[in-house]
Amino acid sequence: MSTGNIGTSLLSTLVRSTNGIGSTPAQVKPKQLLRLYDIENCPYCRLVREALTELDLDAEIMPCPKGGERFRPEATELGGKAQFPFLVDANTGVEMYESLEIVAYLFDTYGKRPLPLKWRAGRLQTLGSMLASAPRLAQGMQARPGVEPEYLLELYSFESSPFARPVRELLCELEIPYILRSCGRTELQEWILPPVRRALDITPASKVGNRRTLQEREGRVAIPYLYDPNTDTGLFESADILDYLRDNYGA
Ligand SMILES: N[C@@H](CCC(=O)N[C@@H](CS)C(=O)NCC(=O)O)C(=O)O
């Protein structure tokens, strides 16, 4: 991945400060996956994905980039308008637009805890998220031709990871639906870069189930990690994942 690409992604991360990094897992986990119709670089959608990381909730992401034809019609039919984010919760029958209302709904329904102060200053969050979208320009906004996979891919990610962002952008542009496996941090040691952790033989005892699964399955945790059940391929390294997606699903 180019230095410019990772540089602007890092800038977006810095603008969002600590948002979408740490996790205090929700008390209740949805039985059926939440479904989010989403545009990666949409500032409103980012707020919802930050809350997913912070609550350690997984979701099916149905990418709806501008010009997209795969999931936009479905979203419009369900909700009545082409506006994103659009959340569908099969567990409660709730379908909702409006990012800040969705965030409040997730904290109430699954977090079972009061909405954190920062989320009460909702307009400030929206403004900050708009600033974070700027460095990425049109990346993760506009559809590009691609092939639809048969089964949903799985992406182990936390919202503000500068390396996971370009992967989510490409998934969005190619309209590839995926299960977002939330991997927020709960331990101080998780701030140490994965190669350094390996060198020092440090294995953080995460409170996040997806991180523990990754550790058990792959022997290490690094974000992003993509699993594609269509080809039984698992990849770490964002640059390798981007190449894989272009080769397998790009037109
Ligand atoms: N107030 C809404 C605003 C959502 C919104 O304007 N989203 C834009 C994308 S950033 C949208 O849906 N645009 C229509 C489109 O992409 O077709 C919220 O907070 O969720």
The ligand as an ORCA input file, in Angstrom:
! r2SCAN-3c Opt
* xyz 0 1
  N     -28.929     12.684      9.330
  C     -28.528     11.470      8.668
  C     -27.737     11.870      7.460
  C     -27.388     10.678      6.579
  C     -26.890     11.084      5.194
  O     -27.096     12.197      4.731
  N     -26.194     10.144      4.509
  C     -25.759     10.346      3.146
  C     -24.452      9.674      2.895
  S     -23.095     10.466      3.721
  C     -26.756      9.706      2.194
  O     -27.481      8.809      2.588
  N     -26.775     10.156      0.943
  C     -27.620      9.594     -0.061
  C     -26.921      8.643     -0.942
  O     -25.763      8.322     -0.704
  O     -27.567      8.218     -1.866
  C     -27.748     10.609      9.654
  O     -27.148     11.135     10.608
  O     -27.771      9.375      9.516
*
